[in-house]
């Protein structure tokens, strides 16, 4: 929060491939690390456009996973929010 308060408005967002991203929540190095991400056999990924019920679907997936005995990850479910170290 403090980081955002000390930034100029024009520094808070950046554009990549025509899409605006938050510098604080999804810094460029997070998106760069996604280029090398290799999905595992047991990974579950939800890919969707913004404002199409993605949060609702995350809730549905979490319910299914917990019912099936999977350990639910902590933290935000959006991979672009995770640092390159966590993505490994």
N, C-alpha and C positions, 0 to 999 in steps of 0.2 A: 504494500500500500504506500509506504513511504517513498519507494523508488518512483512510483507513478506521480507522486506529488512534486518531485524534484525534476521531472522531465517536461520539456516543452511539448505542446500539443502535437506538433509535427513529428516528434520523436516517438510518440506512443504507438503509431501504426506504420507498417511498411507494406508495400505491394509486391507480390510474387505471382508471376503468371496471371496478372490481372485480378488477383484476389487480395483483399486487405487482411492482414494479420496483426494481432496485438504483439508488440515488441516484448511486453512483460510476460504474457501467458504462453506465447509461441515464438520464442526468439528464432532467428534464422538458423542457428546451429541445431536446434531441435528438428527443423524440417530437413536440413542437410543430412542429418543422421538417418532419416527415414529412407534415404536412397539405398542404404546398405542393409536395411532390416530384412531378415530372413524369417518368414513365418514358420512356426513349428507345427507339427502334425495336430497338436491339441489346442492350438490357438483359436479363439473365437473373435471374429472381426465383424463389426457393423459399419458399413459404409453408406453414408446418406448425405443428402443436401441439407443445409441448415433450414430450420423451421418446417420440417416435414414429419415431426413426431419422433425424432431421434431420441430425445430424453425419455419418452414413454417406452420406446423399444429397448433402451438400456435397462429400464426397470423390469421389463418382461424377461430379457435375457438373464439378468441377475437372479430373478425368481426361479427360472428354469435351472440355472447352474447350481443354485443352493439346494434345490430339491434333489438334484442328481448327485449331490455330495462334493461338488467342486469347491475348492477354497477360493473365495472371492477376493479379488485384488483390492488393496486399499488405495486411496487417492483417486484422482480424477480418471474416469474411464477413457478419456480422449488421449490418444497416443501422441498427438502433436504438443500436448502439455508436458510430456515427460522429457527430461534431459537425455542427452546421448548416452550417459552412463547407465541410466535406468533402462533405456531401450535395448541395451545389450543383454 
